[in-house]
């Protein structure tokens, strides 16, 4: 009788484990799927997650919801995903929780970034360098020349995370001294940029594009290796003579360790088909992003490359 009870107990445990992390990728999902993102509502990361959620819900026949968990450099969102233990929760994020957080929070992260397993990249994020419309400069080289003449008089800011390492490295290499101004609210940064209280701002093109289109700010360069289709006339940083400022940002889906490789590959395949067969490309281009759905292996390489790129700027990071 004891043996029978023990066997029954083991079967119950196995059943619970299979419920949390289903081994049969074909029968998944069995409940609501949650996509947690560190971006606030209405941000570029948020508005690109939602079309995927809608298409996945249609494909899977189960609700797929986007849950915003902003703050703390993405730590809140990443921790929520890793603690979910239900096999139906994904993370949609930029590189921060897997890359720059290793530098920003050395030895103090409450999670292991390597426990976030790649599913698929979703978009290449064009990163723009914006200046006030009133500033008498039309190129990155002209801005550097002005900043050298006005050492200590210009301010800069950017999206927290990777850019905290990239931009100081560029400034040091260019021989210019800009004061960094932190912002909790992107809208406040954009307002200061448009009114010349902030002279150099680096963030996703999606953030700056509306003001650039209305002439309130000017975008003088793109950090990506290629120009943005949204602003094809704006050169890259490399084309402008500053190859060290080249930086590729991304958005992608990740799963907590414990989700099977077969299931991650199935989700990734579904994401790839959605990206290839829907109108998402046009919707992404309209806000300054490039739809780019990859395999798990390709996303892993993107993360690895970003970590390597950021490591080059560690010495220039703010202390």
C-alpha positions as protocol buffer text, in pm:
chain_id: "A"
residue {
  index: 1
  type: UNK
  ca { x: 0 y: 0 z: 0 }
}
residue {
  index: 2
  type: UNK
  ca { x: 287 y: 233 z: 88 }
}
residue {
  index: 3
  type: UNK
  ca { x: 452 y: 155 z: -247 }
}
residue {
  index: 4
  type: UNK
  ca { x: 129 y: 234 z: -428 }
}
residue {
  index: 5
  type: UNK
  ca { x: 92 y: 566 z: -246 }
}
residue {
  index: 6
  type: UNK
  ca { x: 452 y: 654 z: -325 }
}
residue {
  index: 7
  type: UNK
  ca { x: 399 y: 575 z: -692 }
}
residue {
  index: 8
  type: UNK
  ca { x: 82 y: 783 z: -695 }
}
residue {
  index: 9
  type: UNK
  ca { x: 267 y: 1072 z: -535 }
}
residue {
  index: 10
  type: UNK
  ca { x: 544 y: 1056 z: -794 }
}
residue {
  index: 11
  type: UNK
  ca { x: 291 y: 1053 z: -1076 }
}
residue {
  index: 12
  type: UNK
  ca { x: 125 y: 1362 z: -927 }
}
residue {
  index: 13
  type: UNK
  ca { x: 457 y: 1547 z: -911 }
}
residue {
  index: 14
  type: UNK
  ca { x: 538 y: 1454 z: -1271 }
}
residue {
  index: 15
  type: UNK
  ca { x: 193 y: 1569 z: -1383 }
}
residue {
  index: 16
  type: UNK
  ca { x: 244 y: 1904 z: -1210 }
}
residue {
  index: 17
  type: UNK
  ca { x: 582 y: 1944 z: -1374 }
}
residue {
  index: 18
  type: UNK
  ca { x: 438 y: 1869 z: -1715 }
}
residue {
  index: 19
  type: UNK
  ca { x: 164 y: 2123 z: -1652 }
}
residue {
  index: 20
  type: UNK
  ca { x: 417 y: 2392 z: -1564 }
}
residue {
  index: 21
  type: UNK
  ca { x: 653 y: 2317 z: -1852 }
}
residue {
  index: 22
  type: UNK
  ca { x: 464 y: 2114 z: -2114 }
}
residue {
  index: 23
  type: UNK
  ca { x: 681 y: 1866 z: -2296 }
}
residue {
  index: 24
  type: UNK
  ca { x: 441 y: 1828 z: -2586 }
}
residue {
  index: 25
  type: UNK
  ca { x: 490 y: 2139 z: -2792 }
}
residue {
  index: 26
  type: UNK
  ca { x: 196 y: 2052 z: -3018 }
}
residue {
  index: 27
  type: UNK
  ca { x: -62 y: 2057 z: -2736 }
}
residue {
  index: 28
  type: UNK
  ca { x: 59 y: 2392 z: -2603 }
}
residue {
  index: 29
  type: UNK
  ca { x: -87 y: 2635 z: -2496 }
}
residue {
  index: 30
  type: UNK
  ca { x: -342 y: 2502 z: -2253 }
}
residue {
  index: 31
  type: UNK
  ca { x: -424 y: 2837 z: -2089 }
}
residue {
  index: 32
  type: UNK
  ca { x: -375 y: 3212 z: -2124 }
}
residue {
  index: 33
  type: UNK
  ca { x: -27 y: 3307 z: -2244 }
}
residue {
  index: 34
  type: UNK
  ca { x: 130 y: 3612 z: -2085 }
}
residue {
  index: 35
  type: UNK
  ca { x: 391 y: 3833 z: -2251 }
}
residue {
  index: 36
  type: UNK
  ca { x: 565 y: 4045 z: -1988 }
}
residue {
  index: 37
  type: UNK
  ca { x: 753 y: 4352 z: -2104 }
}
residue {
  index: 38
  type: UNK
  ca { x: 964 y: 4609 z: -1917 }
}
residue {
  index: 39
  type: UNK
  ca { x: 827 y: 4890 z: -2134 }
}
residue {
  index: 40
  type: UNK
  ca { x: 551 y: 5130 z: -2023 }
}
residue {
  index: 41
  type: UNK
  ca { x: 222 y: 5144 z: -2212 }
}
residue {
  index: 42
  type: UNK
  ca { x: 243 y: 5337 z: -2537 }
}
residue {
  index: 43
  type: UNK
  ca { x: 620 y: 5300 z: -2576 }
}
residue {
  index: 44
  type: UNK
  ca { x: 780 y: 5152 z: -2887 }
}
residue {
  index: 45
  type: UNK
  ca { x: 843 y: 4821 z: -2713 }
}
residue {
  index: 46
  type: UNK
  ca { x: 484 y: 4805 z: -2593 }
}
residue {
  index: 47
  type: UNK
  ca { x: 318 y: 4891 z: -2924 }
}
residue {
  index: 48
  type: UNK
  ca { x: 527 y: 4633 z: -3112 }
}
residue {
  index: 49
  type: UNK
  ca { x: 451 y: 4357 z: -2862 }
}
residue {
  index: 50
  type: UNK
  ca { x: 75 y: 4392 z: -2897 }
}
residue {
  index: 51
  type: UNK
  ca { x: 41 y: 4306 z: -3269 }
}
residue {
  index: 52
  type: UNK
  ca { x: 237 y: 3986 z: -3206 }
}
residue {
  index: 53
  type: UNK
  ca { x: 8 y: 3905 z: -2913 }
}
residue {
  index: 54
  type: UNK
  ca { x: -300 y: 3954 z: -3132 }
}
residue {
  index: 55
  type: UNK
  ca { x: -167 y: 3731 z: -3410 }
}
residue {
  index: 56
  type: UNK
  ca { x: -49 y: 3463 z: -3167 }
}
residue {
  index: 57
  type: UNK
  ca { x: -391 y: 3453 z: -2998 }
}
residue {
  index: 58
  type: UNK
  ca { x: -555 y: 3395 z: -3336 }
}
residue {
  index: 59
  type: UNK
  ca { x: -305 y: 3124 z: -3417 }
}
residue {
  index: 60
  type: UNK
  ca { x: -314 y: 2943 z: -3083 }
}
residue {
  index: 61
  type: UNK
  ca { x: -682 y: 2977 z: -3000 }
}
residue {
  index: 62
  type: UNK
  ca { x: -600 y: 3102 z: -2651 }
}
residue {
  index: 63
  type: UNK
  ca { x: -583 y: 3456 z: -2513 }
}
residue {
  index: 64
  type: UNK
  ca { x: -239 y: 3617 z: -2528 }
}
residue {
  index: 65
  type: UNK
  ca { x: -203 y: 3925 z: -2310 }
}
residue {
  index: 66
  type: UNK
  ca { x: 72 y: 4184 z: -2276 }
}
residue {
  index: 67
  type: UNK
  ca { x: 157 y: 4282 z: -1920 }
}
residue {
  index: 68
  type: UNK
  ca { x: 367 y: 4594 z: -1861 }
}
residue {
  index: 69
  type: UNK
  ca { x: 620 y: 4570 z: -1577 }
}
residue {
  index: 70
  type: UNK
  ca { x: 839 y: 4880 z: -1624 }
}
residue {
  index: 71
  type: UNK
  ca { x: 1114 y: 5001 z: -1393 }
}
residue {
  index: 72
  type: UNK
  ca { x: 1442 y: 4896 z: -1235 }
}
residue {
  index: 73
  type: UNK
  ca { x: 1628 y: 4849 z: -1564 }
}
residue {
  index: 74
  type: UNK
  ca { x: 1400 y: 4562 z: -1665 }
}
residue {
  index: 75
  type: UNK
  ca { x: 1473 y: 4367 z: -1348 }
}
residue {
  index: 76
  type: UNK
  ca { x: 1109 y: 4364 z: -1240 }
}
residue {
  index: 77
  type: UNK
  ca { x: 993 y: 4217 z: -1572 }
}
residue {
  index: 78
  type: UNK
  ca { x: 1276 y: 3964 z: -1600 }
}
residue {
  index: 79
  type: UNK
  ca { x: 1226 y: 3842 z: -1244 }
}
residue {
  index: 80
  type: UNK
  ca { x: 850 y: 3807 z: -1297 }
}
residue {
  index: 81
  type: UNK
  ca { x: 909 y: 3584 z: -1600 }
}
residue {
  index: 82
  type: UNK
  ca { x: 1169 y: 3368 z: -1429 }
}
residue {
  index: 83
  type: UNK
  ca { x: 943 y: 3325 z: -1125 }
}
residue {
  index: 84
  type: UNK
  ca { x: 633 y: 3245 z: -1330 }
}
residue {
  index: 85
  type: UNK
  ca { x: 679 y: 2863 z: -1327 }
}
residue {
  index: 86
  type: UNK
  ca { x: 370 y: 2808 z: -1544 }
}
residue {
  index: 87
  type: UNK
  ca { x: 521 y: 2741 z: -1885 }
}
residue {
  index: 88
  type: UNK
  ca { x: 295 y: 3005 z: -2038 }
}
residue {
  index: 89
  type: UNK
  ca { x: 490 y: 3325 z: -1973 }
}
residue {
  index: 90
  type: UNK
  ca { x: 734 y: 3495 z: -2211 }
}
residue {
  index: 91
  type: UNK
  ca { x: 954 y: 3805 z: -2187 }
}
residue {
  index: 92
  type: UNK
  ca { x: 953 y: 4067 z: -2463 }
}
residue {
  index: 93
  type: UNK
  ca { x: 1245 y: 4300 z: -2413 }
}
residue {
  index: 94
  type: UNK
  ca { x: 1543 y: 4482 z: -2550 }
}
residue {
  index: 95
  type: UNK
  ca { x: 1894 y: 4370 z: -2459 }
}
residue {
  index: 96
  type: UNK
  ca { x: 1913 y: 4543 z: -2121 }
}
residue {
  index: 97
  type: UNK
  ca { x: 1806 y: 4259 z: -1889 }
}
residue {
  index: 98
  type: UNK
  ca { x: 2049 y: 4022 z: -2063 }
}
residue {
  index: 99
  type: UNK
  ca { x: 2338 y: 4254 z: -2148 }
}
residue {
  index: 100
  type: UNK
  ca { x: 2387 y: 4595 z: -1988 }
}
residue {
  index: 101
  type: UNK
  ca { x: 2245 y: 4483 z: -1653 }
}
residue {
  index: 102
  type: UNK
  ca { x: 2553 y: 4265 z: -1614 }
}
residue {
  index: 103
  type: UNK
  ca { x: 2758 y: 4586 z: -1611 }
}
residue {
  index: 104
  type: UNK
  ca { x: 2512 y: 4816 z: -1435 }
}
residue {
  index: 105
  type: UNK
  ca { x: 2441 y: 4572 z: -1150 }
}
residue {
  index: 106
  type: UNK
  ca { x: 2759 y: 4362 z: -1117 }
}
residue {
  index: 107
  type: UNK
  ca { x: 2714 y: 4088 z: -863 }
}
residue {
  index: 108
  type: UNK
  ca { x: 2377 y: 4219 z: -744 }
}
residue {
  index: 109
  type: UNK
  ca { x: 2127 y: 4102 z: -1006 }
}
residue {
  index: 110
  type: UNK
  ca { x: 1848 y: 3898 z: -843 }
}
residue {
  index: 111
  type: UNK
  ca { x: 1842 y: 3667 z: -1146 }
}
residue {
  index: 112
  type: UNK
  ca { x: 2081 y: 3497 z: -1386 }
}
residue {
  index: 113
  type: UNK
  ca { x: 2046 y: 3650 z: -1735 }
}
residue {
  index: 114
  type: UNK
  ca { x: 2147 y: 3315 z: -1885 }
}
residue {
  index: 115
  type: UNK
  ca { x: 1825 y: 3169 z: -1746 }
}
residue {
  index: 116
  type: UNK
  ca { x: 1637 y: 3376 z: -2005 }
}
residue {
  index: 117
  type: UNK
  ca { x: 1647 y: 3155 z: -2312 }
}
residue {
  index: 118
  type: UNK
  ca { x: 1612 y: 3297 z: -2666 }
}
residue {
  index: 119
  type: UNK
  ca { x: 1293 y: 3232 z: -2861 }
}
residue {
  index: 120
  type: UNK
  ca { x: 1308 y: 3482 z: -3147 }
}
residue {
  index: 121
  type: UNK
  ca { x: 1413 y: 3837 z: -3217 }
}
residue {
  index: 122
  type: UNK
  ca { x: 1117 y: 4047 z: -3330 }
}
residue {
  index: 123
  type: UNK
  ca { x: 1260 y: 4375 z: -3450 }
}
residue {
  index: 124
  type: UNK
  ca { x: 1574 y: 4568 z: -3525 }
}
residue {
  index: 125
  type: UNK
  ca { x: 1547 y: 4894 z: -3336 }
}
residue {
  index: 126
  type: UNK
  ca { x: 1690 y: 5196 z: -3510 }
}
residue {
  index: 127
  type: UNK
  ca { x: 1868 y: 5419 z: -3259 }
}
residue {
  index: 128
  type: UNK
  ca { x: 1865 y: 5791 z: -3339 }
}
residue {
  index: 129
  type: UNK
  ca { x: 2081 y: 6084 z: -3232 }
}
residue {
  index: 130
  type: UNK
  ca { x: 1864 y: 6389 z: -3191 }
}
residue {
  index: 131
  type: UNK
  ca { x: 1952 y: 6756 z: -3138 }
}
residue {
  index: 132
  type: UNK
  ca { x: 1735 y: 7068 z: -3098 }
}
residue {
  index: 133
  type: UNK
  ca { x: 1599 y: 7213 z: -3420 }
}
residue {
  index: 134
  type: UNK
  ca { x: 1742 y: 7550 z: -3314 }
}
residue {
  index: 135
  type: UNK
  ca { x: 2098 y: 7414 z: -3291 }
}
residue {
  index: 136
  type: UNK
  ca { x: 2305 y: 7525 z: -3590 }
}
residue {
  index: 137
  type: UNK
  ca { x: 2421 y: 7180 z: -3689 }
}
residue {
  index: 138
  type: UNK
  ca { x: 2308 y: 6929 z: -3948 }
}
residue {
  index: 139
  type: UNK
  ca { x: 2559 y: 6649 z: -3895 }
}
residue {
  index: 140
  type: UNK
  ca { x: 2734 y: 6454 z: -3622 }
}
residue {
  index: 141
  type: UNK
  ca { x: 3072 y: 6598 z: -3715 }
}
residue {
  index: 142
  type: UNK
  ca { x: 2933 y: 6953 z: -3692 }
}
residue {
  index: 143
  type: UNK
  ca { x: 2790 y: 6876 z: -3349 }
}
residue {
  index: 144
  type: UNK
  ca { x: 3125 y: 6743 z: -3227 }
}
residue {
  index: 145
  type: UNK
  ca { x: 3297 y: 7059 z: -3354 }
}
residue {
  index: 146
  type: UNK
  ca { x: 3048 y: 7279 z: -3168 }
}
residue {
  index: 147
  type: UNK
  ca { x: 3074 y: 7076 z: -2850 }
}
residue {
  index: 148
  type: UNK
  ca { x: 3453 y: 7108 z: -2853 }
}
residue {
  index: 149
  type: UNK
  ca { x: 3416 y: 7487 z: -2868 }
}
residue {
  index: 150
  type: UNK
  ca { x: 3160 y: 7484 z: -2586 }
}
residue {
  index: 151
  type: UNK
  ca { x: 3313 y: 7230 z: -2350 }
}
residue {
  index: 152
  type: UNK
  ca { x: 3087 y: 7167 z: -2051 }
}
residue {
  index: 153
  type: UNK
  ca { x: 2801 y: 7378 z: -2189 }
}
residue {
  index: 154
  type: UNK
  ca { x: 2605 y: 7100 z: -2361 }
}
residue {
  index: 155
  type: UNK
  ca { x: 2397 y: 6828 z: -2196 }
}
residue {
  index: 156
  type: UNK
  ca { x: 2321 y: 6478 z: -2316 }
}
residue {
  index: 157
  type: UNK
  ca { x: 2086 y: 6198 z: -2222 }
}
residue {
  index: 158
  type: UNK
  ca { x: 1970 y: 5865 z: -2356 }
}
residue {
  index: 159
  type: UNK
  ca { x: 1766 y: 5558 z: -2288 }
}
residue {
  index: 160
  type: UNK
  ca { x: 1911 y: 5392 z: -1974 }
}
residue {
  index: 161
  type: UNK
  ca { x: 2101 y: 5067 z: -2019 }
}
residue {
  index: 162
  type: UNK
  ca { x: 2336 y: 4999 z: -2306 }
}
residue {
  index: 163
  type: UNK
  ca { x: 2360 y: 5366 z: -2403 }
}
residue {
  index: 164
  type: UNK
  ca { x: 2503 y: 5445 z: -2059 }
}
residue {
  index: 165
  type: UNK
  ca { x: 2815 y: 5269 z: -2188 }
}
residue {
  index: 166
  type: UNK
  ca { x: 2806 y: 5346 z: -2558 }
}
residue {
  index: 167
  type: UNK
  ca { x: 2767 y: 5724 z: -2544 }
}
residue {
  index: 168
  type: UNK
  ca { x: 3035 y: 5803 z: -2280 }
}
residue {
  index: 169
  type: UNK
  ca { x: 3280 y: 5596 z: -2486 }
}
residue {
  index: 170
  type: UNK
  ca { x: 3196 y: 5800 z: -2794 }
}
residue {
  index: 171
  type: UNK
  ca { x: 3223 y: 6132 z: -2607 }
}
residue {
  index: 172
  type: UNK
  ca { x: 3560 y: 6042 z: -2463 }
}
residue {
  index: 173
  type: UNK
  ca { x: 3691 y: 5931 z: -2802 }
}
residue {
  index: 174
  type: UNK
  ca { x: 3563 y: 6251 z: -2967 }
}
residue {
  index: 175
  type: UNK
  ca { x: 3725 y: 6465 z: -2700 }
}
residue {
  index: 176
  type: UNK
  ca { x: 3409 y: 6642 z: -2587 }
}
residue {
  index: 177
  type: UNK
  ca { x: 3264 y: 6702 z: -2242 }
}
residue {
  index: 178
  type: UNK
  ca { x: 2887 y: 6678 z: -2206 }
}
residue {
  index: 179
  type: UNK
  ca { x: 2697 y: 6661 z: -1879 }
}
residue {
  index: 180
  type: UNK
  ca { x: 2465 y: 6363 z: -1854 }
}
residue {
  index: 181
  type: UNK
  ca { x: 2111 y: 6444 z: -1741 }
}
residue {
  index: 182
  type: UNK
  ca { x: 1903 y: 6143 z: -1628 }
}
residue {
  index: 183
  type: UNK
  ca { x: 1531 y: 6132 z: -1702 }
}
residue {
  index: 184
  type: UNK
  ca { x: 1265 y: 5903 z: -1563 }
}
residue {
  index: 185
  type: UNK
  ca { x: 1010 y: 6019 z: -1818 }
}
residue {
  index: 186
  type: UNK
  ca { x: 1099 y: 6011 z: -2189 }
}
residue {
  index: 187
  type: UNK
  ca { x: 844 y: 6284 z: -2265 }
}
residue {
  index: 188
  type: UNK
  ca { x: 1032 y: 6525 z: -2038 }
}
residue {
  index: 189
  type: UNK
  ca { x: 1358 y: 6450 z: -2218 }
}
residue {
  index: 190
  type: UNK
  ca { x: 1195 y: 6513 z: -2554 }
}
residue {
  index: 191
  type: UNK
  ca { x: 1047 y: 6839 z: -2429 }
}
residue {
  index: 192
  type: UNK
  ca { x: 1388 y: 6960 z: -2307 }
}
residue {
  index: 193
  type: UNK
  ca { x: 1548 y: 6852 z: -2635 }
}
residue {
  index: 194
  type: UNK
  ca { x: 1297 y: 7049 z: -2839 }
}
residue {
  index: 195
  type: UNK
  ca { x: 1356 y: 7358 z: -2622 }
}
residue {
  index: 196
  type: UNK
  ca { x: 1738 y: 7339 z: -2632 }
}
residue {
  index: 197
  type: UNK
  ca { x: 1777 y: 7255 z: -2263 }
}
residue {
  index: 198
  type: UNK
  ca { x: 1914 y: 6920 z: -2379 }
}
residue {
  index: 199
  type: UNK
  ca { x: 2148 y: 6923 z: -2677 }
}
residue {
  index: 200
  type: UNK
  ca { x: 2221 y: 6556 z: -2751 }
}
residue {
  index: 201
  type: UNK
  ca { x: 1973 y: 6273 z: -2707 }
}
residue {
  index: 202
  type: UNK
  ca { x: 2017 y: 5907 z: -2804 }
}
residue {
  index: 203
  type: UNK
  ca { x: 1719 y: 5673 z: -2804 }
}
residue {
  index: 204
  type: UNK
  ca { x: 1504 y: 5455 z: -3025 }
}
residue {
  index: 205
  type: UNK
  ca { x: 1404 y: 5635 z: -3343 }
}
residue {
  index: 206
  type: UNK
  ca { x: 1044 y: 5548 z: -3257 }
}
residue {
  index: 207
  type: UNK
  ca { x: 1070 y: 5785 z: -2959 }
}
residue {
  index: 208
  type: UNK
  ca { x: 1204 y: 6079 z: -3159 }
}
residue {
  index: 209
  type: UNK
  ca { x: 1036 y: 6035 z: -3497 }
}
residue {
  index: 210
  type: UNK
  ca { x: 711 y: 6227 z: -3420 }
}
residue {
  index: 211
  type: UNK
  ca { x: 898 y: 6541 z: -3310 }
}
residue {
  index: 212
  type: UNK
  ca { x: 1142 y: 6511 z: -3599 }
}
residue {
  index: 213
  type: UNK
  ca { x: 852 y: 6492 z: -3844 }
}
residue {
  index: 214
  type: UNK
  ca { x: 701 y: 6813 z: -3702 }
}
residue {
  index: 215
  type: UNK
  ca { x: 1036 y: 6995 z: -3712 }
}
residue {
  index: 216
  type: UNK
  ca { x: 1078 y: 7035 z: -3335 }
}
residue {
  index: 217
  type: UNK
  ca { x: 1405 y: 6840 z: -3331 }
}
residue {
  index: 218
  type: UNK
  ca { x: 1661 y: 6722 z: -3587 }
}
residue {
  index: 219
  type: UNK
  ca { x: 1795 y: 6370 z: -3618 }
}
residue {
  index: 220
  type: UNK
  ca { x: 2157 y: 6389 z: -3731 }
}
residue {
  index: 221
  type: UNK
  ca { x: 2262 y: 6024 z: -3731 }
}
residue {
  index: 222
  type: UNK
  ca { x: 2152 y: 5663 z: -3683 }
}
residue {
  index: 223
  type: UNK
  ca { x: 2377 y: 5432 z: -3481 }
}
residue {
  index: 224
  type: UNK
  ca { x: 2279 y: 5118 z: -3674 }
}
residue {
  index: 225
  type: UNK
  ca { x: 2497 y: 4973 z: -3948 }
}
residue {
  index: 226
  type: UNK
  ca { x: 2241 y: 5076 z: -4210 }
}
residue {
  index: 227
  type: UNK
  ca { x: 2012 y: 5372 z: -4261 }
}
residue {
  index: 228
  type: UNK
  ca { x: 1652 y: 5366 z: -4148 }
}
residue {
  index: 229
  type: UNK
  ca { x: 1385 y: 5335 z: -4420 }
}
residue {
  index: 230
  type: UNK
  ca { x: 1187 y: 5594 z: -4222 }
}
residue {
  index: 231
  type: UNK
  ca { x: 1464 y: 5855 z: -4265 }
}
residue {
  index: 232
  type: UNK
  ca { x: 1676 y: 5736 z: -4558 }
}
residue {
  index: 233
  type: UNK
  ca { x: 1845 y: 6076 z: -4588 }
}
residue {
  index: 234
  type: UNK
  ca { x: 1997 y: 6053 z: -4238 }
}
residue {
  index: 235
  type: UNK
  ca { x: 2344 y: 5890 z: -4240 }
}
residue {
  index: 236
  type: UNK
  ca { x: 2471 y: 5629 z: -4000 }
}
residue {
  index: 237
  type: UNK
  ca { x: 2731 y: 5714 z: -3736 }
}
residue {
  index: 238
  type: UNK
  ca { x: 2987 y: 5515 z: -3934 }
}
residue {
  index: 239
  type: UNK
  ca { x: 2908 y: 5710 z: -4249 }
}
residue {
  index: 240
  type: UNK
  ca { x: 2946 y: 6027 z: -4043 }
}
residue {
  index: 241
  type: UNK
  ca { x: 3302 y: 5929 z: -3948 }
}
residue {
  index: 242
  type: UNK
  ca { x: 3236 y: 5777 z: -3605 }
}
residue {
  index: 243
  type: UNK
  ca { x: 3242 y: 5397 z: -3639 }
}
residue {
  index: 244
  type: UNK
  ca { x: 3283 y: 5350 z: -3263 }
}
residue {
  index: 245
  type: UNK
  ca { x: 2929 y: 5483 z: -3220 }
}
residue {
  index: 246
  type: UNK
  ca { x: 2783 y: 5200 z: -3426 }
}
residue {
  index: 247
  type: UNK
  ca { x: 2528 y: 5010 z: -3222 }
}
residue {
  index: 248
  type: UNK
  ca { x: 2253 y: 4764 z: -3313 }
}
residue {
  index: 249
  type: UNK
  ca { x: 1953 y: 4745 z: -3079 }
}
residue {
  index: 250
  type: UNK
  ca { x: 1683 y: 4479 z: -3088 }
}
residue {
  index: 251
  type: UNK
  ca { x: 1357 y: 4359 z: -2939 }
}
residue {
  index: 252
  type: UNK
  ca { x: 1297 y: 3991 z: -2882 }
}
residue {
  index: 253
  type: UNK
  ca { x: 1112 y: 3713 z: -2708 }
}
residue {
  index: 254
  type: UNK
  ca { x: 1270 y: 3506 z: -2431 }
}
residue {
  index: 255
  type: UNK
  ca { x: 1148 y: 3215 z: -2219 }
}
residue {
  index: 256
  type: UNK
  ca { x: 1246 y: 3104 z: -1869 }
}
residue {
  index: 257
  type: UNK
  ca { x: 1485 y: 2814 z: -1835 }
}
residue {
  index: 258
  type: UNK
  ca { x: 1278 y: 2497 z: -1807 }
}
residue {
  index: 259
  type: UNK
  ca { x: 1074 y: 2553 z: -2119 }
}
residue {
  index: 260
  type: UNK
  ca { x: 1176 y: 2280 z: -2363 }
}
residue {
  index: 261
  type: UNK
  ca { x: 1381 y: 2355 z: -2672 }
}
residue {
  index: 262
  type: UNK
  ca { x: 1107 y: 2198 z: -2883 }
}
residue {
  index: 263
  type: UNK
  ca { x: 847 y: 2438 z: -2745 }
}
residue {
  index: 264
  type: UNK
  ca { x: 1072 y: 2740 z: -2783 }
}
residue {
  index: 265
  type: UNK
  ca { x: 1140 y: 2643 z: -3143 }
}
residue {
  index: 266
  type: UNK
  ca { x: 768 y: 2597 z: -3209 }
}
residue {
  index: 267
  type: UNK
  ca { x: 689 y: 2942 z: -3066 }
}
residue {
  index: 268
  type: UNK
  ca { x: 974 y: 3088 z: -3266 }
}
residue {
  index: 269
  type: UNK
  ca { x: 844 y: 2924 z: -3584 }
}
residue {
  index: 270
  type: UNK
  ca { x: 498 y: 3067 z: -3521 }
}
residue {
  index: 271
  type: UNK
  ca { x: 647 y: 3414 z: -3469 }
}
residue {
  index: 272
  type: UNK
  ca { x: 846 y: 3378 z: -3790 }
}
residue {
  index: 273
  type: UNK
  ca { x: 537 y: 3284 z: -3992 }
}
residue {
  index: 274
  type: UNK
  ca { x: 344 y: 3576 z: -3844 }
}
residue {
  index: 275
  type: UNK
  ca { x: 623 y: 3815 z: -3938 }
}
residue {
  index: 276
  type: UNK
  ca { x: 642 y: 3680 z: -4292 }
}
residue {
  index: 277
  type: UNK
  ca { x: 271 y: 3661 z: -4370 }
}
residue {
  index: 278
  type: UNK
  ca { x: 118 y: 3966 z: -4203 }
}
residue {
  index: 279
  type: UNK
  ca { x: 117 y: 4345 z: -4235 }
}
residue {
  index: 280
  type: UNK
  ca { x: 348 y: 4391 z: -3939 }
}
residue {
  index: 281
  type: UNK
  ca { x: 642 y: 4513 z: -4149 }
}
residue {
  index: 282
  type: UNK
  ca { x: 458 y: 4826 z: -4253 }
}
residue {
  index: 283
  type: UNK
  ca { x: 336 y: 4893 z: -3901 }
}
residue {
  index: 284
  type: UNK
  ca { x: 689 y: 4863 z: -3763 }
}
residue {
  index: 285
  type: UNK
  ca { x: 840 y: 5083 z: -4035 }
}
residue {
  index: 286
  type: UNK
  ca { x: 587 y: 5355 z: -3959 }
}
residue {
  index: 287
  type: UNK
  ca { x: 728 y: 5398 z: -3609 }
}
residue {
  index: 288
  type: UNK
  ca { x: 1094 y: 5369 z: -3705 }
}
residue {
  index: 289
  type: UNK
  ca { x: 1162 y: 5000 z: -3652 }
}
residue {
  index: 290
  type: UNK
  ca { x: 1247 y: 4712 z: -3885 }
}
residue {
  index: 291
  type: UNK
  ca { x: 1057 y: 4385 z: -3848 }
}
residue {
  index: 292
  type: UNK
  ca { x: 1315 y: 4110 z: -3807 }
}
residue {
  index: 293
  type: UNK
  ca { x: 1210 y: 3769 z: -3676 }
}
residue {
  index: 294
  type: UNK
  ca { x: 1497 y: 3527 z: -3617 }
}
residue {
  index: 295
  type: UNK
  ca { x: 1561 y: 3176 z: -3493 }
}
residue {
  index: 296
  type: UNK
  ca { x: 1658 y: 3113 z: -3127 }
}
residue {
  index: 297
  type: UNK
  ca { x: 2020 y: 3059 z: -3234 }
}
residue {
  index: 298
  type: UNK
  ca { x: 2029 y: 3388 z: -3422 }
}
residue {
  index: 299
  type: UNK
  ca { x: 1886 y: 3574 z: -3123 }
}
residue {
  index: 300
  type: UNK
  ca { x: 2146 y: 3413 z: -2898 }
}
residue {
  index: 301
  type: UNK
  ca { x: 2418 y: 3547 z: -3128 }
}
residue {
  index: 302
  type: UNK
  ca { x: 2263 y: 3895 z: -3119 }
}
residue {
  index: 303
  type: UNK
  ca { x: 2278 y: 3891 z: -2739 }
}
residue {
  index: 304
  type: UNK
  ca { x: 2636 y: 3764 z: -2743 }
}
residue {
  index: 305
  type: UNK
  ca { x: 2741 y: 4036 z: -2988 }
}
residue {
  index: 306
  type: UNK
  ca { x: 2578 y: 4309 z: -2778 }
}
residue {
  index: 307
  type: UNK
  ca { x: 2757 y: 4189 z: -2465 }
}
residue {
  index: 308
  type: UNK
  ca { x: 3087 y: 4197 z: -2652 }
}
residue {
  index: 309
  type: UNK
  ca { x: 3018 y: 4546 z: -2787 }
}
residue {
  index: 310
  type: UNK
  ca { x: 2928 y: 4683 z: -2444 }
}
residue {
  index: 311
  type: UNK
  ca { x: 3238 y: 4532 z: -2287 }
}
residue {
  index: 312
  type: UNK
  ca { x: 3447 y: 4769 z: -2500 }
}
residue {
  index: 313
  type: UNK
  ca { x: 3292 y: 5068 z: -2324 }
}
residue {
  index: 314
  type: UNK
  ca { x: 3310 y: 4946 z: -1964 }
}
residue {
  index: 315
  type: UNK
  ca { x: 3590 y: 5186 z: -1873 }
}
residue {
  index: 316
  type: UNK
  ca { x: 3386 y: 5480 z: -1998 }
}
residue {
  index: 317
  type: UNK
  ca { x: 3077 y: 5382 z: -1798 }
}
residue {
  index: 318
  type: UNK
  ca { x: 2946 y: 5620 z: -1530 }
}
residue {
  index: 319
  type: UNK
  ca { x: 3071 y: 5527 z: -1185 }
}
